Protein backbone atom coordinates (compact mmCIF):
# COMPACT_ATOMS: atom_id res chain seq x y z
CA UNK A 1 0.00 0.00 0.00
CA UNK A 2 1.38 3.41 -1.00
CA UNK A 3 0.93 6.69 0.83
CA UNK A 4 -1.62 7.82 -1.76
CA UNK A 5 -3.84 4.75 -1.25
CA UNK A 6 -4.09 4.90 2.57
CA UNK A 7 -7.54 5.86 3.86
CA UNK A 8 -7.85 8.50 6.59
CA UNK A 9 -10.27 11.21 7.73
CA UNK A 10 -10.42 14.10 5.25
CA UNK A 11 -11.59 17.58 6.24
CA UNK A 12 -12.68 19.93 3.46
CA UNK A 13 -13.00 23.51 4.67
CA UNK A 14 -15.30 26.24 3.40
CA UNK A 15 -16.72 29.57 4.64
CA UNK A 16 -19.64 29.57 7.07
CA UNK A 17 -22.99 28.98 5.39
CA UNK A 18 -21.49 27.00 2.52
CA UNK A 19 -21.06 23.56 4.09
CA UNK A 20 -24.43 22.26 2.84
CA UNK A 21 -23.44 22.89 -0.76
CA UNK A 22 -20.04 21.36 -0.11
CA UNK A 23 -21.59 18.23 1.43
CA UNK A 24 -23.74 17.79 -1.69
CA UNK A 25 -20.65 18.07 -3.88
CA UNK A 26 -18.78 15.46 -1.86
CA UNK A 27 -21.69 13.02 -1.98
CA UNK A 28 -21.99 13.55 -5.72
CA UNK A 29 -18.34 12.60 -6.09
CA UNK A 30 -18.85 9.31 -4.25
CA UNK A 31 -17.23 10.26 -0.93
CA UNK A 32 -18.78 8.72 2.20
CA UNK A 33 -21.46 10.75 3.99
CA UNK A 34 -19.62 12.64 6.68
CA UNK A 35 -20.15 15.20 9.40
CA UNK A 36 -21.28 18.62 8.20
CA UNK A 37 -19.61 21.34 10.26
CA UNK A 38 -20.11 25.11 10.45
CA UNK A 39 -17.20 25.71 8.08
CA UNK A 40 -16.45 22.40 6.43
CA UNK A 41 -17.32 18.76 5.94
CA UNK A 42 -15.51 15.79 7.49
CA UNK A 43 -15.40 12.60 5.41
CA UNK A 44 -12.92 9.79 4.68
CA UNK A 45 -10.73 9.13 1.70
CA UNK A 46 -7.27 8.61 0.30
CA UNK A 47 -4.78 11.09 -1.06
CA UNK A 48 -5.93 9.93 -4.50
CA UNK A 49 -9.42 11.06 -3.48
CA UNK A 50 -7.92 14.37 -2.37
CA UNK A 51 -6.52 14.82 -5.87
CA UNK A 52 -10.05 14.43 -7.31
CA UNK A 53 -11.50 16.82 -4.77
CA UNK A 54 -8.95 19.52 -5.57
CA UNK A 55 -9.76 19.11 -9.24
CA UNK A 56 -13.55 19.20 -9.07
CA UNK A 57 -14.78 21.02 -5.94
CA UNK A 58 -16.47 24.38 -6.51
CA UNK A 59 -17.29 25.44 -2.93
CA UNK A 60 -14.39 23.99 -0.90
CA UNK A 61 -11.34 26.00 0.22
CA UNK A 62 -8.81 23.42 1.47
CA UNK A 63 -8.65 19.62 1.32
CA UNK A 64 -6.96 18.41 4.50
CA UNK A 65 -5.78 14.80 4.95
CA UNK A 66 -5.56 13.83 8.62
CA UNK A 67 -2.24 12.61 10.02
CA UNK A 68 -2.83 12.59 13.78
CA UNK A 69 -5.48 13.66 16.29
CA UNK A 70 -4.38 14.10 19.90
CA UNK A 71 -4.73 15.97 23.19
CA UNK A 72 -2.51 19.01 23.65
CA UNK A 73 -2.75 20.87 26.93
CA UNK A 74 -0.32 23.54 25.78
CA UNK A 75 2.43 24.40 23.29
CA UNK A 76 4.97 22.02 24.89
CA UNK A 77 2.54 19.09 24.67
CA UNK A 78 1.81 20.09 21.07
CA UNK A 79 5.52 20.04 20.26
CA UNK A 80 6.10 16.71 22.01
CA UNK A 81 3.39 14.86 20.10
CA UNK A 82 4.17 16.52 16.78
CA UNK A 83 7.76 15.31 17.13
CA UNK A 84 6.60 11.66 17.29
CA UNK A 85 5.06 11.75 13.78
CA UNK A 86 7.03 10.07 10.97
CA UNK A 87 7.62 13.29 9.06
CA UNK A 88 10.26 11.58 6.90
CA UNK A 89 7.34 9.72 5.29
CA UNK A 90 5.76 12.96 4.07
CA UNK A 91 8.51 15.54 3.62
CA UNK A 92 11.74 15.03 1.64
CA UNK A 93 14.79 15.79 3.77
CA UNK A 94 16.07 18.15 1.09
CA UNK A 95 12.61 19.64 0.51
CA UNK A 96 10.61 22.56 1.87
CA UNK A 97 7.53 22.76 4.09
CA UNK A 98 5.07 25.30 5.41
CA UNK A 99 2.84 25.18 8.52
CA UNK A 100 -0.49 27.01 8.91
CA UNK A 101 -2.59 26.94 12.07
CA UNK A 102 -6.11 27.69 13.22
CA UNK A 103 -6.44 27.85 17.03
CA UNK A 104 -9.09 28.74 19.59
CA UNK A 105 -9.43 28.37 23.37
CA UNK A 106 -5.94 26.92 23.71
CA UNK A 107 -4.25 29.40 26.05
CA UNK A 108 -2.10 30.44 23.08
CA UNK A 109 -3.19 33.73 21.55
CA UNK A 110 -1.15 33.71 18.34
CA UNK A 111 -1.69 31.01 15.71
CA UNK A 112 1.76 31.80 14.32
CA UNK A 113 3.37 30.69 17.58
CA UNK A 114 1.49 27.37 17.41
CA UNK A 115 2.66 26.93 13.82
CA UNK A 116 6.26 27.59 14.86
CA UNK A 117 6.05 24.89 17.57
CA UNK A 118 4.97 22.37 14.93
CA UNK A 119 7.72 23.56 12.59
CA UNK A 120 10.29 23.13 15.36
CA UNK A 121 9.02 19.60 16.07
CA UNK A 122 9.39 18.64 12.41
CA UNK A 123 12.86 20.16 12.12
CA UNK A 124 14.11 18.62 15.38
CA UNK A 125 12.89 15.16 14.41
CA UNK A 126 14.73 15.37 11.08
CA UNK A 127 17.92 16.49 12.81
CA UNK A 128 17.65 13.68 15.34
CA UNK A 129 16.97 10.97 12.75
CA UNK A 130 18.88 12.16 9.67
CA UNK A 131 21.24 14.88 10.84
CA UNK A 132 19.70 17.36 8.39
CA UNK A 133 16.34 19.01 7.93
CA UNK A 134 14.17 20.48 5.15
CA UNK A 135 13.83 24.23 4.79
CA UNK A 136 10.63 25.90 5.96
CA UNK A 137 8.87 29.21 5.41
CA UNK A 138 5.72 30.93 4.15
CA UNK A 139 5.69 29.65 0.56
CA UNK A 140 3.24 27.00 -0.70
CA UNK A 141 5.86 25.59 -3.06
CA UNK A 142 6.61 22.59 -0.81
CA UNK A 143 4.72 20.24 1.50
CA UNK A 144 1.96 22.10 3.37
CA UNK A 145 0.91 21.19 6.91
CA UNK A 146 -2.13 22.45 8.78
CA UNK A 147 -2.80 22.48 12.55
CA UNK A 148 -6.38 22.65 13.81
CA UNK A 149 -6.35 23.21 17.60
CA UNK A 150 -9.45 23.72 19.73
CA UNK A 151 -9.14 23.60 23.53
CA UNK A 152 -7.17 20.43 24.27
CA UNK A 153 -7.97 18.78 20.95
CA UNK A 154 -5.37 19.14 18.21
CA UNK A 155 -5.30 17.65 14.72
CA UNK A 156 -2.42 17.76 12.26
CA UNK A 157 -3.20 17.51 8.56
CA UNK A 158 -1.47 17.40 5.24
CA UNK A 159 -2.88 20.36 3.33
CA UNK A 160 -3.19 18.83 -0.14
CA UNK A 161 -4.32 22.13 -1.69
CA UNK A 162 -1.66 24.77 -1.07
CA UNK A 163 -3.05 28.05 -2.37
CA UNK A 164 -6.78 27.92 -1.45
CA UNK A 165 -9.18 26.58 -4.06
CA UNK A 166 -10.98 29.93 -4.60
CA UNK A 167 -7.81 31.02 -6.38
CA UNK A 168 -8.85 29.39 -9.61
CA UNK A 169 -6.24 31.31 -11.56
CA UNK A 170 -8.48 33.11 -14.04
CA UNK A 171 -9.07 36.38 -12.21
CA UNK A 172 -6.02 38.33 -13.29
CA UNK A 173 -8.01 41.59 -13.26
CA UNK A 174 -10.24 41.65 -10.15
CA UNK A 175 -11.58 45.21 -10.65
CA UNK A 176 -13.32 46.55 -7.48
CA UNK A 177 -14.68 44.45 -4.55
CA UNK A 178 -14.85 41.16 -6.48
CA UNK A 179 -16.97 38.26 -5.22
CA UNK A 180 -14.86 35.27 -4.25
CA UNK A 181 -15.09 32.40 -6.74
CA UNK A 182 -16.36 29.81 -4.24
CA UNK A 183 -19.01 32.23 -2.94
CA UNK A 184 -20.17 32.87 -6.50
CA UNK A 185 -20.34 29.11 -7.12
CA UNK A 186 -22.44 28.60 -3.97
CA UNK A 187 -24.88 31.32 -5.03
CA UNK A 188 -25.24 29.71 -8.44
CA UNK A 189 -25.70 26.20 -7.05
CA UNK A 190 -28.42 27.58 -4.75
CA UNK A 191 -30.28 28.92 -7.79
CA UNK A 192 -30.81 25.49 -9.40
CA UNK A 193 -28.80 26.72 -12.38
CA UNK A 194 -27.13 23.34 -13.08
CA UNK A 195 -30.51 21.73 -13.90
CA UNK A 196 -31.70 24.81 -15.75
CA UNK A 197 -28.53 24.97 -17.85
CA UNK A 198 -28.97 21.31 -18.81
CA UNK A 199 -32.49 22.17 -20.01
CA UNK A 200 -31.30 25.11 -22.15
CA UNK A 201 -32.06 27.91 -19.69
CA UNK A 202 -30.34 31.30 -19.54
CA UNK A 203 -28.17 33.02 -16.92
CA UNK A 204 -28.19 36.83 -16.72
CA UNK A 205 -25.76 38.77 -14.51
CA UNK A 206 -26.36 42.54 -14.52
CA UNK A 207 -23.86 44.54 -12.44
CA UNK A 208 -21.34 41.80 -13.29
CA UNK A 209 -18.20 43.62 -12.10
CA UNK A 210 -15.17 41.47 -12.91
CA UNK A 211 -17.46 38.70 -14.17
CA UNK A 212 -17.13 36.09 -11.42
CA UNK A 213 -20.82 35.09 -11.32
CA UNK A 214 -21.03 34.73 -15.09
CA UNK A 215 -17.75 32.82 -15.31
CA UNK A 216 -18.71 30.37 -12.56
CA UNK A 217 -22.12 29.92 -14.20
CA UNK A 218 -20.40 29.08 -17.49
CA UNK A 219 -18.05 26.60 -15.82
CA UNK A 220 -21.00 24.89 -14.15
CA UNK A 221 -23.06 24.83 -17.35
CA UNK A 222 -20.25 23.20 -19.35
CA UNK A 223 -19.26 20.93 -16.42
CA UNK A 224 -15.79 22.42 -16.39
CA UNK A 225 -13.64 21.29 -13.46
CA UNK A 226 -12.30 24.39 -11.65
CA UNK A 227 -9.00 22.66 -10.88
CA UNK A 228 -8.18 22.44 -14.58
CA UNK A 229 -7.43 26.17 -14.43
CA UNK A 230 -4.53 25.57 -12.01
CA UNK A 231 -1.25 23.78 -12.58
CA UNK A 232 -0.05 23.56 -8.98
CA UNK A 233 -1.38 21.81 -5.86
CA UNK A 234 0.42 20.90 -2.65
CA UNK A 235 -0.18 17.15 -3.11
CA UNK A 236 2.19 17.26 -6.08
CA UNK A 237 5.17 17.59 -3.68
CA UNK A 238 4.27 14.55 -1.57
CA UNK A 239 6.36 11.37 -1.88
CA UNK A 240 4.53 8.88 -4.08
CA UNK A 241 2.72 11.43 -6.20
CA UNK A 242 2.13 9.92 -9.64
CA UNK A 243 2.01 12.56 -12.41
CA UNK A 244 0.51 10.00 -14.80
CA UNK A 245 -2.42 9.42 -12.43
CA UNK A 246 -3.03 13.17 -12.25
CA UNK A 247 -2.88 13.41 -16.03
CA UNK A 248 -5.53 10.69 -16.30
CA UNK A 249 -7.80 12.62 -13.91
CA UNK A 250 -7.43 15.85 -15.86
CA UNK A 251 -8.04 14.11 -19.19
CA UNK A 252 -11.22 12.53 -17.80
CA UNK A 253 -12.36 15.96 -16.60
CA UNK A 254 -11.69 17.51 -20.01
CA UNK A 255 -13.60 14.70 -21.76
CA UNK A 256 -16.58 15.28 -19.44
CA UNK A 257 -16.99 18.91 -20.50
CA UNK A 258 -20.17 19.74 -22.45
CA UNK A 259 -19.69 23.15 -24.10
CA UNK A 260 -22.95 22.95 -26.09
CA UNK A 261 -25.36 23.60 -23.23
CA UNK A 262 -27.87 25.50 -25.38
CA UNK A 263 -28.70 28.52 -23.24
CA UNK A 264 -27.22 32.01 -23.14
CA UNK A 265 -25.10 33.65 -20.45
CA UNK A 266 -25.28 37.44 -20.45
CA UNK A 267 -23.17 39.76 -18.28
CA UNK A 268 -23.46 43.55 -18.21
CA UNK A 269 -22.05 46.48 -16.28
CA UNK A 270 -22.27 50.24 -16.69
CA UNK A 271 -18.48 50.54 -16.24
CA UNK A 272 -16.46 49.83 -19.43
CA UNK A 273 -13.38 48.99 -17.31
CA UNK A 274 -15.35 46.30 -15.48
CA UNK A 275 -16.48 44.70 -18.73
CA UNK A 276 -12.92 44.81 -20.09
CA UNK A 277 -11.67 43.03 -16.95
CA UNK A 278 -14.54 40.52 -17.09
CA UNK A 279 -13.78 39.68 -20.73
CA UNK A 280 -10.12 39.04 -19.89
CA UNK A 281 -11.03 36.90 -16.90
CA UNK A 282 -13.50 34.86 -18.96
CA UNK A 283 -10.84 34.23 -21.60
CA UNK A 284 -8.41 33.12 -18.89
CA UNK A 285 -11.06 30.69 -17.61
CA UNK A 286 -11.62 29.28 -21.09
CA UNK A 287 -15.27 30.43 -21.21
CA UNK A 288 -14.89 33.67 -23.15
CA UNK A 289 -16.91 32.27 -26.07
CA UNK A 290 -19.83 31.30 -23.84
CA UNK A 291 -20.56 34.70 -22.25
CA UNK A 292 -22.10 37.72 -23.98
CA UNK A 293 -20.78 40.95 -22.45
CA UNK A 294 -22.26 44.42 -22.82
CA UNK A 295 -21.73 47.89 -21.34
CA UNK A 296 -25.07 49.26 -20.15
CA UNK A 297 -27.14 50.22 -17.14
CA UNK A 298 -28.46 47.09 -15.45
CA UNK A 299 -32.03 48.09 -16.34
CA UNK A 300 -31.14 47.89 -20.03
CA UNK A 301 -29.74 44.34 -19.81
CA UNK A 302 -31.21 41.94 -22.34
CA UNK A 303 -33.27 39.21 -20.66
CA UNK A 304 -33.97 36.39 -23.16
CA UNK A 305 -37.34 34.67 -23.34
CA UNK A 306 -37.67 31.30 -21.64
CA UNK A 307 -36.61 29.95 -18.26
CA UNK A 308 -33.53 31.35 -16.63
CA UNK A 309 -31.75 32.86 -13.64
CA UNK A 310 -31.19 36.58 -13.14
CA UNK A 311 -28.67 37.29 -10.37
CA UNK A 312 -27.42 40.64 -9.10
CA UNK A 313 -24.69 41.46 -6.61
CA UNK A 314 -25.10 45.20 -5.93
CA UNK A 315 -23.13 47.29 -3.49
CA UNK A 316 -24.55 47.32 0.02
CA UNK A 317 -22.79 50.28 1.61
CA UNK A 318 -20.61 49.94 4.70
CA UNK A 319 -21.56 53.39 6.05
CA UNK A 320 -24.99 54.88 6.75
CA UNK A 321 -24.68 57.60 4.12
CA UNK A 322 -23.56 55.11 1.48
CA UNK A 323 -26.47 52.80 2.26
CA UNK A 324 -29.02 55.62 1.96
CA UNK A 325 -27.60 56.59 -1.39
CA UNK A 326 -28.18 53.02 -2.60
CA UNK A 327 -31.89 52.91 -1.72
CA UNK A 328 -32.97 54.10 -5.21
CA UNK A 329 -30.75 51.41 -6.76
CA UNK A 330 -32.49 48.66 -4.81
CA UNK A 331 -35.91 50.07 -5.72
CA UNK A 332 -34.82 50.05 -9.36
CA UNK A 333 -33.75 46.41 -9.01
CA UNK A 334 -37.27 45.58 -7.83
CA UNK A 335 -38.74 47.38 -10.85
CA UNK A 336 -36.32 45.57 -13.17
CA UNK A 337 -37.35 42.20 -11.72
CA UNK A 338 -41.08 43.01 -12.06
CA UNK A 339 -40.96 44.55 -15.51
CA UNK A 340 -38.23 42.64 -17.34
CA UNK A 341 -37.74 39.29 -15.59
CA UNK A 342 -41.20 37.74 -15.32
CA UNK A 343 -41.05 33.96 -15.46
CA UNK A 344 -37.40 33.90 -14.35
CA UNK A 345 -35.79 33.06 -11.03
CA UNK A 346 -34.56 36.35 -9.58
CA UNK A 347 -31.74 36.49 -7.03
CA UNK A 348 -30.12 39.30 -5.08
CA UNK A 349 -26.95 38.87 -3.01
CA UNK A 350 -26.54 41.52 -0.34
CA UNK A 351 -25.08 42.16 3.07
CA UNK A 352 -27.68 44.81 3.92
CA UNK A 353 -31.18 43.52 4.65
CA UNK A 354 -32.49 47.04 5.25
CA UNK A 355 -31.57 47.95 1.70
CA UNK A 356 -33.10 44.70 0.43
CA UNK A 357 -36.48 45.82 1.77
CA UNK A 358 -36.50 48.55 -0.88
CA UNK A 359 -36.70 45.89 -3.61
CA UNK A 360 -40.36 45.63 -2.63
CA UNK A 361 -40.91 41.99 -3.62
CA UNK A 362 -41.78 38.92 -1.64
CA UNK A 363 -38.83 36.57 -1.10
CA UNK A 364 -39.33 32.87 -1.79
CA UNK A 365 -36.11 31.63 -0.14
CA UNK A 366 -33.20 33.08 1.82
CA UNK A 367 -29.74 31.55 2.05
CA UNK A 368 -27.28 32.79 4.69
CA UNK A 369 -23.80 33.08 3.20
CA UNK A 370 -20.70 34.96 4.30
CA UNK A 371 -18.66 37.42 2.27
CA UNK A 372 -15.45 37.31 4.31
CA UNK A 373 -16.77 38.12 7.82
CA UNK A 374 -19.94 39.86 6.63
CA UNK A 375 -23.13 37.85 7.10
CA UNK A 376 -25.03 38.15 3.82
CA UNK A 377 -28.22 36.85 2.22
CA UNK A 378 -28.92 35.35 -1.15
CA UNK A 379 -32.56 36.29 -1.69
CA UNK A 380 -34.74 34.52 -4.22
CA UNK A 381 -37.76 36.43 -5.50
CA UNK A 382 -41.05 35.23 -6.90
CA UNK A 383 -41.22 36.56 -10.47
CA UNK A 384 -44.47 35.24 -11.86
CA UNK A 385 -45.33 35.39 -15.55
CA UNK A 386 -48.84 36.65 -14.82
CA UNK A 387 -50.42 37.32 -11.46
CA UNK A 388 -49.40 35.27 -8.45
CA UNK A 389 -52.89 33.74 -8.34
CA UNK A 390 -52.57 32.57 -11.97
CA UNK A 391 -49.12 31.12 -11.29
Number of C-alpha atoms within 10 A of each C-alpha: 5 9 15 19 13 11 15 15 17 25 24 28 22 26 19 18 22 26 24 18 19 24 25 12 18 21 13 10 14 9 17 14 14 16 13 16 18 14 17 25 24 19 20 17 19 18 24 19 20 24 23 18 22 26 23 23 23 27 28 29 23 24 31 25 27 22 18 16 15 15 15 21 14 14 17 13 15 23 21 14 17 23 20 11 16 13 17 16 12 19 21 19 18 9 15 20 24 22 25 19 18 15 20 14 11 19 13 14 11 13 17 15 13 26 22 18 20 28 22 16 21 24 21 17 20 21 14 10 10 11 11 14 21 17 15 18 13 12 14 19 18 24 27 29 26 23 25 17 23 16 15 16 16 20 18 22 22 24 29 26 25 24 18 17 25 21 16 19 16 20 23 13 16 18 16 9 9 17 19 17 21 24 25 24 26 24 26 22 18 17 22 13 21 18 12 18 24 16 14 17 23 25 30 28 26 31 26 29 29 29 32 26 30 31 30 26 28 27 22 22 28 21 19 24 20 24 24 19 16 14 9 15 23 22 24 20 20 21 16 14 17 12 10 9 12 16 11 11 18 18 12 11 19 14 11 13 16 14 15 11 19 14 20 18 25 22 30 28 24 18 15 14 14 22 24 18 19 30 24 19 23 25 17 15 21 16 20 17 11 23 22 14 22 22 19 18 13 21 18 15 21 16 22 18 12 12 19 27 24 22 26 20 20 18 18 22 16 10 8 8 9 12 16 14 12 17 18 14 17 21 18 17 23 22 16 17 24 20 11 17 24 19 19 25 22 24 27 22 25 24 22 17 13 13 20 21 15 17 23 15 18 12 17 13 14 16 16 14 23 18 18 12 9 11 14 20 23 25 22 22 22 19 23 17 13 10 8 9 6 7 9
